[in-house]
């Protein structure tokens, strides 16, 4: 785990504050820089809104010092949401700017998936590549690993990472899980007989692969060296692009928090909340933060004033992992938890999709600013293209909005309405079953998500919908009384917009349909003759 993360003394904080004041007085420059800007998009897997120290200053955890610094030097977005509450749908929406009902990705792809993000979809790296950008991705893809569905066939010039989540394959030195997964067994065929669910979701039949471009370079990979490999690749990409004078897109999808990885703690290690291994999550968070710091430093050393770094999450914490899950902060979904079941990942409660988000661009984004604009990961697509001077394709409809004025000029106008799709809890995958309108949020269906301890709330359909006022009730505990004028006005407004959007999608000729078929042969394997497809690190 990373050590030596910065903790600024009071004197340094005072000096830093004066510097920030000087920077903020100059404000951002014109909308378009003289050169095409670089973009670094960092997506953290399963991170909670409360995991960013800057979102909960009273906690003083000091687990994200580099991200805290980036927030002080840039823009912190407090009402930013992942497009879905689970991995594949969220990533697909970020890279296409479209809800899952349009891009076809409504639930996760797996180890044996034959396909991925539909080939009819146009991705952010494809459009930037055509505009002269070098496009690279590092980390977790989870949008199809076979043939034309792999990253290097979807617009990325370079790829290094894992094709799906870090717990979707065995490793020789496994990380934490509940219960802990067994390591790969390289001594005989008995590992093949183990079933996936014998240890609560562990995969034992296939080694977790590390892929570079289209080649498996290590299987099973060593999770303990993965952060350093990612850092080395990221710094190389940044420096090489700078030397060539070529603008770049670097998309980094980090799975540190999906299943936190850390060695067993010593008996005298500090803990919180009476969990004996709660330090595991914090250690993984610090390692992720340290990697973000290294990437930020490299970008500043090469093209400081012409690089936008945008950090966010793909969904909220995986609540059923108990002490290995992150913090939702004040967004606890109390209405649901009081009735049983979870209210974080997979759900449309705030803890499932409100994610920590920071944007940093020296001289362009005013320092030490905060935005409460209602925004989504889908907005990354149109915003980045706008800043790059690339026009959106006219043959399809988009759901993201251009947030350039929010980033650069402090505008507070975000989405008028934002829809949250079912991501594995109650209802059908992809259904836009929860709607946000200003301070209000309406639920048409709730329940059916597993909490820590295994309890699953009962699915309930709400007609009329539950409506919460998030300004008065951020914990989503007490819905508005249906008899009040406030409720009736909000319910009517949301119902009209929901019907309009559903009709728009139903008549959208650009809608894609994902192929979710599976086959044993689709699992990535470097050598079928070896147990768990074992092969050495190449090169």
Secondary structure, DSSP 8 states (H G I E B T S, - for coil): ---------HHHHHHHHHHHHHHHHH----SS-SS--EEEEEEETT--GGGSGGG-GGG---S-HHHHHHHHHSEEESSEE-SSSSHHHHHHHHHHSS-HHHHS--S---TTBS--S-TTS--HHHHHHHTT-EEEEEE---S--SGGGSGGGTT-SEEEE-SS-TTSSB-SS----SS-------SSGGGGG--GGGGSS---SSB-EEEETTEEEEES--GGGHHHHHHHHHHHHHHHHHHHT--EEEEEEE-TTTT-------TTS--STT-TTHHHHHHHHHHHHHHHHHHHHHHHHHHGGGEEEEEEESS---GGGGGGS---TT---HHHHTTSS--STTSSSHHHHB--EEEE-TTTS-TTEEE---EETTHHHHHHHHHHT----TTS-------HHHHHH------SEEEEE--SSSSSTT-EEEEEETTEEEEEEE---B-TTS-B---EEEEEEEEEETTT-TT--S---TTSHHHHHHHHHHHHHHHHHHHHHHT-TT-------B-GGGS--S-TTSGGG-B----
